[in-house]
Amino acid sequence: MNSYCPLCAESSLHEFHQDNKRAYLQCSTCGLVNVPAKYHLSPTDEKAEYDKHQNTANDAGYRRFLSRTFEPLVARIQNDSLGLDFGCGPEPTICIMAQEREIMVSNYDPYYFNQPELLKRQYDFLTLTEVIEHVADPQSLLTQLDSILRQTGILAIMTKRVIDQQAFSNWHYKNDPTHICFYSLSTFEWIGHKFGWQLEVIDKDVVFFYKKQEAVRSGFRIA
């Protein structure tokens, strides 16, 4: 079992749920629910799962899904903003949706678009749509993303949120073997406090982080 939380590095973990495939531990400090490392897939098996995805930019349903993150983001950025779609997958779509609005977005994915030089540049916004739940070391990732996000930048995250133990026990989202970290609203609040970011709740599975509070426009609901 993990001896410490992959987000806050505390050792205050307790059993949250157990099914016939995996165990799930929750951190008492930040609230993250995570799957112990012994249940993680190998990189080869993980990629094999991702290769099964059939999402494309021509899929209207997939576009509608992404638009829950993309449209609120467009309303909060300038047209000349530069973005990075982190974990874009084999068929990048946000970059195409952005191009249609004359917004430039680069694509990065450790399996499909592994261009490390992109992680050395500065961006006005970063998107992680259905990505962060796959990341084994979210502390390192968020620290890295903080370093490439400009001071007035926005980090847009889409991931389904943990509600409580009862809902979790019947939750289809936990059944994906590549999903290893699960976030609640309180976990996102902890992240905001830790990194000095302002949190805005956009939707049931979308949150935005702002590096500077003054970057938040009046009229938007802030957690």
N, C-alpha and C positions, 0 to 999 in steps of 0.2 A: 504494500500500500504506500501511497505518497506520504512522506513525513512532513511535508510543508505545502502551503498553498502556492500554485504557480502564478498567482496574481500578486499577492501581498507578501509572500514568503513566510507567513506566520505558520506555526505548527498546530494551531487550534482547530483541528479538523474533526468532524464527527460524521457518522454514517447518516446519509440523507435518504438513500433508497438502495434497494438491491433487487435485481431481477435475475433471470436464468442465464444471462450473458455477461453482465457487468455489475460492478459496485459503483456507487456515486457518493462522493464525500462533499460536505459543505464546510466552508470556512466560517468560523464564528466572528472573524474580524471584518472581512469584506463581503461575505455572503456568497462568494462564487461557489457554484456546484461543479465539481470536476470528476472526471473518470481517472482512476489511478493508471500510472504509466504501463503497468503490466497488461492492460487491456487495449493499449493503443495499437493500431495497425502499423505494419512496416511501410516505409515509403512506397514500395512497389504495390502493395495491396491497397494503400490509400489512393494512389493514382488510378488504379484499376477501377475503383469506385467512382472517381471523378470522370473517367472516360465513358461511363454509362450515361452521363448527363446529355440531354438532347436540346438544351436551350440554345436558341439562335436569335439574331437581331431581327429575323423575319417573323418571329413568333409574337403575335399581337398580345397574347396572354402573358408572355414573359416580359414584354415591354410594360404592360400595365402593372405588373408586379414591381419592377424596378422603378417605375414612375413614383411610387410611394416615397422613395428616397430622393429620386432625381428632381422631381418638380419642386418640392419645398427647397431643395438646395439651390436650384436655379434662381428662385425668388430672393435668395440671400447673398448672391455673388455678383460681381461685375462681369460684363461680357468678355473682358480681356483676361479673366482669371485663368490660371493654369492648374489643372488637376491631375491626380493620379488615381487610377482604379486599381487598388491593391487586391490581389486575388481575383483577377478578372476571369479566370477560367479559360477553357479552350476556345470559346466563341465570344470574345468581348463584345458587349452590347452598349454599355454606358457610354463608351467613347463614340459610338455611332450616333446615339441619341444626342450627345453633346455637340458633335460635329454639325448636326442638323440645326443647332442653335448657334453655330459659329463659336463654340467654346472648345478649347483644346484640352484633351485628356489623353495622357499616356497610359499604357497598360503594363502592369507587372503581375507576374504569377510565378511562384517558385517551380512549378511543373511545366507550364506552357509558355510563359513569356519571362524567362529568367534572365533579366538584364540588370545586374547589380548596380550599374552606373546610374540607373534611374533613382536609386535610393540614396544618392548623394546630392540630389538637386533639391530646390526649395519649391513648395507648392502652396497655392492659395486654398486648395481644398483636397481632401482625400476621401475616397469612398471605399467602404468595406461592406459589401452587400452579401450576406450569408457567407461570411468568411471567418469572423472572430471565434465562432464556436468550434472551428477546426484547429485552432492554434494551441499548441501544447504549452508554450511559454508566453502568455499574454503580457507579462511584465516587460520582457525584453522587446516585444513587438511594439507596445505602446510607447515605450521610451524611444525607440527608433523613429516611430511616426512623429512623435513630438519634435524630434530634431530636424525633420524635413518639412514641417508645417510652419509656414510664415506666422508672424506674431498676430496677425489679424485673420488667421486661417480657420477653416471649419473641417472637423473630422466627422464624417457622416457614417454611422454604423447601422446596419440592418441585421437583426438577429431576433429570433423569438425569445420572449422573456419568461423566466421562471416565476410562477405565481405562489405556489405553496406545495407541500409534500403530496397532498391528496391529488391535486391536478397533475403533478409530475408523474405519479405512478401510472397514470393512463395517457400520458403525453406521447404522441407519435414521434415528436421531434427528437426524443432521446434515443429512439431505436436506430437511427442512422449510425453505423459504426465509426464514421469519421467525425461525428459530433462528440467532443470530449470536454468542452467547457460551456457552462450555461450561466447566463447573467440575469439577474433580477434588477428591478429599478434601484434598489438599495445598493447593489454592486456598482451600477453606473454612477450613483451619487458618490460612492467611495472613490471611484476613479477620478471624478471631477475634482474632489477635494485633494487627492494625492498629487495630481498633476497641475493643479491650479487652473483647471478648465471650467468654463461655465456650461452647464448641462441644459439642453432644451429637449423636451419630450415631443416628438413629432407625431408618432403613431404608436400602435400597440407593439410594433416590432422595429421602430426606427427612432434613433436618438441622434442628436447633433451635439458635438462639443465645440466650444469656441475658446481659443487660446486667450483671448482678451474679452472681458465682460463688455467693454464698450463696443465690441464688434456685433453685439446682439441688437438687432433693430427693435424699436419699441413696437408693441402690438403682438409680439410672438410670445407664446406661453413658455415660461421658464420653470424648470423644476427647482 
